[in-house]
């Protein structure tokens, strides 16, 4: 891929994914924290009861808030932290999707959206790390040649 396109892809486009993922995870955390009894009454959410509520809310909130906070951070270290957090968020979205798949039937949106977010978060995190480390390596090699 051309370097300019990679910079846009792992800069602007990845920020959009981070925002959607971070806000989505924070939203799930808020729902589980504020209305656990009502949410567990819905058949598609019953598998979430297998996990202690404090863990569910804590992991979802921490991942969501950190991901949202890192949207405003700049610099190589912040980008690396953000990429690793994308990988972690991909895993969290995968676990959310497993809980929804465990409640099948009926077919529901929780069986589609979380797996897509898991895939795209993991893909973006992995590729962002590759891009960042290759750019850093090429800068290091360029500095050595000077």
FENPEGI-V641841 format. One record per pair of residues at least 12 apart in sequence whose C-alpha atoms are under 10 Angstrom apart, sorted by the first residue. I is the first residue (numbers start at 0). J is the second residue. D is the distance in whole Angstrom. If there is no record, write none. Layout:
BEGIN
I;J;D
I;J;D
END
This chain:
BEGIN
2;130;9
2;134;9
5;126;10
5;127;9
5;130;8
6;127;9
6;130;8
6;131;9
8;123;9
8;126;10
8;127;9
9;78;9
9;82;9
9;123;7
9;124;9
9;126;8
9;127;6
9;128;9
9;130;8
9;131;9
10;78;9
10;127;9
12;123;9
13;70;10
13;81;10
13;82;9
13;85;9
13;119;9
13;120;9
13;123;7
13;124;9
13;127;8
14;66;10
14;67;9
14;69;9
14;70;6
14;71;9
14;81;9
15;70;9
16;66;10
16;85;9
16;116;8
16;119;8
16;120;7
16;123;8
17;63;9
17;66;6
17;67;7
17;68;10
17;69;9
17;70;7
17;81;8
17;82;9
17;84;9
17;85;7
17;88;9
17;116;10
17;120;8
17;123;9
17;124;10
18;63;9
18;64;10
18;66;7
18;67;6
18;68;9
18;69;9
18;70;7
19;63;9
19;66;10
19;67;9
19;116;9
20;62;9
20;63;7
20;64;10
20;66;8
20;67;8
20;85;9
20;88;7
20;89;9
20;92;9
20;113;9
20;116;7
20;117;9
20;119;10
20;120;8
21;59;9
21;60;9
21;61;9
21;62;7
21;63;4
21;64;6
21;65;8
21;66;5
21;67;5
21;68;9
21;69;10
21;70;9
21;84;10
21;85;9
21;88;8
22;60;9
22;62;10
22;63;6
22;64;8
22;66;8
22;67;7
23;59;9
23;60;10
23;63;7
23;92;10
23;113;9
23;116;10
24;56;9
24;58;9
24;59;5
24;60;6
24;61;9
24;62;7
24;63;5
24;64;8
24;66;9
24;67;10
24;88;8
24;91;9
24;92;8
24;95;10
24;113;10
25;56;9
25;57;10
25;58;10
25;59;6
25;60;5
25;61;8
25;62;8
25;63;5
25;64;6
25;65;10
25;66;9
25;67;9
26;59;9
26;60;8
26;63;8
27;55;9
27;56;8
27;59;7
27;60;8
27;63;9
27;95;10
28;52;10
28;53;10
28;55;7
28;56;5
28;57;7
28;58;8
28;59;5
28;60;5
28;61;9
28;62;10
28;63;8
28;64;10
29;56;7
29;59;9
29;60;8
30;56;9
31;47;9
31;52;8
31;53;9
31;55;8
31;56;6
31;59;9
32;52;8
32;53;8
32;55;9
32;56;6
32;57;9
32;60;10
33;56;10
35;47;10
35;48;9
35;52;8
35;56;10
36;48;10
42;99;10
42;102;7
42;103;9
42;104;9
42;105;9
43;98;8
43;99;6
43;100;9
43;101;8
43;102;5
43;103;7
43;104;8
43;105;8
43;106;9
43;107;8
43;108;10
43;109;8
43;110;10
44;95;10
44;98;7
44;99;7
44;100;10
44;101;9
44;102;7
44;109;9
45;98;8
45;99;9
45;101;9
45;102;7
46;95;10
46;97;9
46;98;5
46;99;7
46;100;9
46;101;6
46;102;6
47;94;10
47;95;8
47;97;10
47;98;6
47;99;8
47;101;9
47;102;9
48;98;9
49;98;9
50;98;10
55;91;10
55;95;10
58;88;10
58;91;8
59;88;9
59;91;8
59;92;9
59;95;10
62;84;7
62;85;9
62;87;8
62;88;6
62;91;8
63;84;10
63;88;8
65;80;10
65;81;9
65;84;8
66;80;9
66;81;7
66;82;10
66;84;7
66;85;8
66;87;10
66;88;8
67;81;10
68;81;10
69;81;6
69;82;10
69;84;9
75;131;8
75;132;10
75;135;9
76;131;10
78;124;10
78;127;8
78;128;8
78;131;8
79;124;9
79;127;8
79;128;6
79;129;10
79;131;7
79;132;9
80;124;10
80;128;9
81;124;8
81;127;9
81;128;9
82;120;9
82;121;9
82;122;10
82;123;7
82;124;4
82;125;7
82;126;8
82;127;6
82;128;6
82;129;10
82;131;9
83;120;10
83;121;9
83;123;10
83;124;6
83;125;8
83;127;9
83;128;8
84;120;9
84;121;9
84;124;7
85;117;9
85;119;9
85;120;5
85;121;6
85;122;9
85;123;7
85;124;5
85;125;8
85;127;9
86;117;9
86;118;9
86;119;9
86;120;6
86;121;5
86;122;8
86;123;8
86;124;5
86;125;7
86;128;10
87;117;9
87;120;8
87;121;8
87;124;9
88;116;9
88;117;7
88;120;7
88;121;8
88;124;9
89;113;9
89;114;9
89;115;9
89;116;7
89;117;4
89;118;6
89;119;7
89;120;5
89;121;5
89;122;8
89;123;9
89;124;8
90;114;10
90;116;10
90;117;6
90;118;9
90;120;9
90;121;7
91;113;9
91;116;10
91;117;7
91;120;10
92;112;9
92;113;5
92;114;7
92;115;9
92;116;6
92;117;5
92;118;9
92;120;9
92;121;10
93;113;7
93;114;6
93;115;9
93;116;8
93;117;5
93;118;8
93;120;10
93;121;10
94;113;9
94;114;9
94;117;9
95;109;8
95;110;9
95;112;10
95;113;7
95;114;8
95;117;9
96;108;10
96;109;6
96;110;6
96;111;8
96;112;8
96;113;5
96;114;6
96;115;9
96;116;9
96;117;8
97;109;9
97;110;8
97;113;9
97;114;8
98;110;9
99;111;9
99;113;9
99;114;10
100;114;10
END
